[in-house]
């Protein structure tokens, strides 16, 4: 079982918080014409082995925003 409070997980969470704030600031200053936001909170920073899940989630988010 993985320790949710390991130093790596704490650093990764800190980076995610910083990235989220920077993204929100940037979007407020220069909003996009269209914003696609796939739900990826369950995917870890280094879980490259889950790329297929991420791609599928992106496809689903696109289909939701721009139905064919």
Secondary structure, DSSP 8 states (H G I E B T S, - for coil): ---TTSHHHHHHHHHHHHHHHHHHHHHHHS--S-------TTS-TT-GGGHHHHHHHHHHHHHHHS--
